[in-house]
Structures are given as C-alpha cells and as structure tokens.
C-alpha cells in the first residue's frame, strides 16, 4: 500500500504545528528555502517519531515547485499540502513579495492540484492583511482568481504596485481567490483546499517584533483586539487539523480568519486608527 505523504512548504512554527497534527503515520516532506532550517525541523520531528525527508524549495520558482512535486510523489500519494512559506513587507521588496507570495503560491496550488490524492486536502496560510484591502472591482477579483499563473505578474494593476504593504495585501487577497478557483478543480479529485488567515501569532519573528523598536505599536494593536492577546501556532494548527480531517469535508474554497477579532476591530472597533497607515 502506497505511503501517504504530507508536503509542508515553509518549515516555520505554524507549518510545523500543522505537520505534527496531520503527519502521524505518514511521510512528511519538509520543503524550505533554507535547507538547514528544514533539516533542523526534520530532526526534531524524527526524534518525536515522525518519518521525514527534506528538500530545498524557493516558493517563487516554478522549477523548484515542479521538482518538489516530483520528489513528493516519489515518496507516495500526496494526501496533504500545507503552504506556510512566504515573505513579509518588512523582509523583502515589492517584486520579491509578488514573486513568492502571489505567483509562487498560485503555481503551488495549480501543480499540487494535479497530483493530490482522492480525499486529500490543502491548506494555504494567508494573512489577516489581505482582509485590510478594500473590496476590489469584480474584474480584478476575476483576474487574480483565474489568470494563468505565468501571466499574473503582468496584470496592469499588479505591475502598478510600488509599496511593500500593498504588494503583501494584494498577494494575500490573491491567495484567497486562487484557493476559491482551485477548489473547483481539486473537487474533481474529491479533494478540498482552504486558506487560513492568521492575525498576530507568536512565532520567533513576531516575538522579535514584540521586543523590538516597534513593540509599542504591536502591543497597542493587541490591546485593541477583542481577544486582548496574540495567538499561538497551536491554535492555527488545531484549525488546520479540523479542516483537513473527515469533519471538515464540507468546507472547501473557504478562507478562515483566526485573528482574535483584529480584523473586526480594524474595520469597526478600537483599531480603526490603523486605516490611516494602511
């Protein structure tokens, strides 16, 4: 009987939390831009009883994604795909954000949609940031959802983006729309695919921000949220586990906010002051 495979792209805190929940008894492929990071995380998982292998993968490279598909399918049937990779507005220029977060995620969805096994499931980690973009014209929604991947970066309204935050927000909106589009295709293989949009989740990077020069802004944002606290990778992992389990089979093409009410407060509550800077 073929081994079931879990593919995790981006071996960070959130991705690993999901892999630990859905990877038991399966082969977990850890794909990361940093092979050193992937190998370190694989060692931790292997010491906890998981079967793992690693591969270097630049999410923004179609060649790397195709190589990942070949590698993963050589290990068995791909049951689950989790994409937790990406770059943030403070980490990269506009072109890199669009290449990785917008284009790369779209290619990943398309290519794994061709090989996902029957009854399989995919999770794309998006961001609450995509929900801070106002409603787009329907023609832009349609273009982001359905334009062939290799033409996405040539869309006029994408080429006009010159701000890293806007590039990130459009990328995350695109993730949600591509998930909706791909859900109709994955469904032909009896597979589901959804996106999760986390808010402030405590990861090493977020912890640095909470103790760095911008900590006051972060703390004020947390205080203005209904939850009055940041989230944890385990909470995102629990949600992903539900969506990918037998209990979540009626959910596909959806985006689920898990942000402690931060988006609600941004639009209608104590965090409306942030609109002036976004």
C-alpha positions in Angstrom: 0.0 0.0 0.0 1.5 3.4 -1.0 2.7 5.6 1.8 0.6 8.7 2.3 2.6 11.9 2.1 2.3 15.3 3.8 4.0 18.2 2.0 4.9 21.2 4.1 6.3 24.2 2.3 7.8 26.6 4.8 9.1 24.8 7.9 8.3 27.6 10.4 6.3 27.5 13.7 2.8 27.5 12.1 3.7 24.9 9.4 5.3 22.6 11.9 2.3 22.8 14.3 0.1 21.7 11.4 2.5 18.9 10.3 2.6 17.5 13.9 -1.2 17.2 13.8 -1.7 15.6 10.4 1.7 13.8 9.8 1.4 10.9 12.2 1.9 7.6 10.3 2.7 9.5 7.0 5.8 10.6 5.3 6.4 14.3 5.9 8.3 16.2 3.2 9.7 19.4 4.6 10.4 22.0 1.8 12.0 25.2 2.8 14.1 28.0 1.2 16.7 27.2 3.9 17.7 23.5 3.7 19.5 24.0 7.1 16.2 25.0 8.7 14.3 22.1 7.0 16.8 19.6 8.3 16.8 21.0 11.8 13.0 20.8 12.0 13.1 17.3 10.5 15.5 16.2 13.3 13.0 17.5 15.9 10.1 15.7 14.2 12.1 12.4 13.7 13.0 12.5 17.4 9.3 12.6 18.1 8.5 9.6 15.9 7.7 11.2 12.6 9.1 10.0 9.2 10.6 12.9 7.3 12.7 14.0 4.4 13.8 17.4 3.2 14.2 19.4 0.0 15.3 22.9 -0.7 12.5 24.9 -2.4 12.1 28.5 -3.4 8.4 29.1 -3.4 8.8 31.8 -6.1 10.4 29.3 -8.5 8.2 27.2 -10.8 11.2 24.9 -11.4 11.6 24.3 -7.7 7.8 23.6 -7.3 7.8 21.1 -10.1 10.9 19.4 -8.6 9.0 19.3 -5.2 6.0 17.7 -6.9 8.3 15.0 -8.4 10.1 14.5 -5.1 6.9 14.2 -3.1 5.1 11.8 -5.4 8.2 9.6 -5.4 7.6 9.1 -1.7 4.0 8.1 -2.1 0.5 9.6 -2.6 0.2 13.2 -1.6 -2.6 13.3 0.9 -2.0 16.8 2.4 -0.4 20.0 1.2 0.4 22.8 3.6 1.9 26.1 2.4 3.2 28.2 5.3 6.0 29.9 3.3 6.2 33.5 2.3 7.9 36.8 2.8 6.6 39.8 4.7 6.5 43.6 3.8 9.4 44.2 6.2 11.5 41.4 4.8 11.5 41.9 1.0 11.0 44.4 -1.8 7.8 44.6 -3.9 9.0 42.3 -6.7 10.0 39.6 -4.3 6.8 39.7 -2.3 4.8 39.4 -5.5 7.1 36.6 -6.9 6.9 34.5 -3.8 3.6 35.2 -2.1 1.4 35.9 -5.1 2.9 34.0 -8.1 4.6 31.1 -6.2 1.5 30.2 -4.1 -0.6 30.2 -7.3 1.7 27.8 -9.0 1.9 25.6 -6.0 -1.9 25.3 -5.8 -2.1 24.5 -9.5 0.6 21.9 -9.6 -0.3 20.0 -6.5 -4.0 20.1 -7.6 -2.8 17.8 -10.4 -1.4 15.1 -8.1 -3.4 15.4 -4.8 -4.8 12.0 -3.9 -8.6 11.3 -3.7 -9.9 12.6 -0.4 -6.8 14.8 0.1 -6.7 18.3 1.4 -4.7 21.5 1.2 -4.2 24.5 3.5 -2.7 27.8 2.4 -1.6 30.1 5.2 -2.6 33.6 4.1 -2.9 36.6 6.4 -5.3 39.0 8.1 -3.5 41.6 6.0 -5.5 40.5 2.9 -8.7 41.5 4.8 -7.5 45.0 5.2 -7.6 45.6 1.5 -10.9 47.3 0.5 -13.3 45.4 -1.9 -11.8 45.2 -5.3 -13.6 45.6 -8.6 -15.0 42.3 -9.8 -12.8 42.3 -12.9 -9.7 42.4 -10.6 -11.1 39.6 -8.4 -11.7 37.5 -11.5 -8.2 38.3 -12.9 -6.5 37.4 -9.6 -8.5 34.2 -9.4 -8.3 32.9 -12.9 -5.4 34.4 -14.8 -2.9 31.8 -15.9 -0.1 31.7 -13.3 2.6 32.8 -15.7 0.6 35.9 -16.6 -0.3 37.0 -13.1 2.6 39.4 -12.5 1.9 41.1 -15.8 -1.6 42.3 -14.8 -1.6 46.1 -15.1 -2.9 46.7 -11.5 -0.3 44.4 -10.1 2.5 46.0 -12.2 1.5 49.4 -10.7 2.1 48.3 -7.1 5.1 50.2 -5.7 4.6 49.7 -1.9 5.6 46.6 0.0 2.5 46.5 2.3 0.2 46.9 -0.7 2.1 44.1 -2.5 1.6 41.9 0.5 -2.1 42.7 0.9 -2.8 42.0 -2.8 -0.8 38.8 -2.6 -2.8 37.6 0.3 -6.1 38.6 -1.3 -4.9 36.7 -4.4 -4.2 33.6 -2.2 -7.8 33.6 -1.0 -9.2 34.0 -4.5 -6.9 31.3 -6.0 -8.0 28.9 -3.3 -11.6 29.5 -4.3 -10.8 28.9 -8.0 -8.6 25.8 -7.3 -11.3 24.3 -5.0 -13.4 23.8 -8.1 -10.6 21.9 -9.7 -9.4 20.0 -6.6 -13.0 18.9 -6.1 -12.8 16.8 -9.3 -10.3 14.7 -7.3 -12.6 14.7 -4.2 -10.0 16.9 -2.5 -10.6 20.0 -0.5 -8.5 23.2 -0.3 -8.9 26.2 2.0 -6.9 29.1 3.3 -6.3 30.3 6.8 -5.7 34.0 7.5 -3.9 34.3 10.9 -3.5 37.5 12.8 -0.7 38.2 15.3 0.6 34.7 16.1 3.6 34.3 18.4 6.4 33.0 16.3 10.2 33.8 16.7 9.7 36.6 14.2 6.7 38.0 16.0 8.4 37.7 19.3 11.3 39.8 17.9 8.8 42.5 16.9 7.1 42.4 20.3 10.5 43.1 21.9 11.9 45.4 19.2 11.6 49.1 18.3 8.1 48.7 17.0 6.8 46.8 20.1 4.6 49.7 21.3 2.5 49.6 18.1 2.1 45.8 18.3 1.1 46.0 22.0 -1.4 48.7 21.2 -2.9 46.6 18.4 -3.2 43.6 20.7 -4.9 45.7 23.4 -7.4 46.9 20.8 -8.4 43.4 19.7 -11.4 41.6 21.3 -9.2 38.7 22.4 -6.7 41.1 24.1 -3.9 38.7 23.3 -1.8 37.2 20.5 -2.5 33.8 19.1 -0.3 30.7 19.1 0.9 28.3 16.3 -1.0 25.5 18.0 -4.3 27.3 17.6 -3.7 27.7 13.9 -2.7 24.0 13.9 -5.9 23.0 15.5 -8.0 24.8 12.9 -6.0 23.3 10.0 -6.3 19.8 11.5 -10.1 20.2 11.6 -10.3 21.5 8.0 -8.1 18.6 6.8 -9.9 15.9 8.8 -13.1 13.9 8.0 -15.0 16.5 10.0 -14.1 19.3 7.5 -15.0 17.6 4.2 -17.9 20.0 3.5 -15.5 23.0 3.7 -13.6 23.9 0.5 -12.7 27.1 -1.2 -13.1 29.0 2.1 -10.9 31.4 4.0 -11.0 31.4 7.8 -9.8 34.3 9.8 -8.1 33.4 13.1 -7.0 36.7 14.4 -8.6 37.3 17.8 -11.1 39.7 16.2 -8.3 42.0 15.0 -9.9 42.5 11.5 -13.3 43.2 13.1 -11.7 45.9 15.3 -9.7 47.3 12.3 -12.9 48.0 10.4 -15.4 48.7 13.1 -13.7 48.9 16.6 -10.7 50.3 18.5 -8.2 49.7 15.7 -9.8 51.9 13.1 -6.8 54.3 13.6 -4.7 51.8 11.6 -6.7 52.6 8.5 -4.7 55.9 8.2 -1.5 53.9 7.9 -2.8 51.1 5.7 
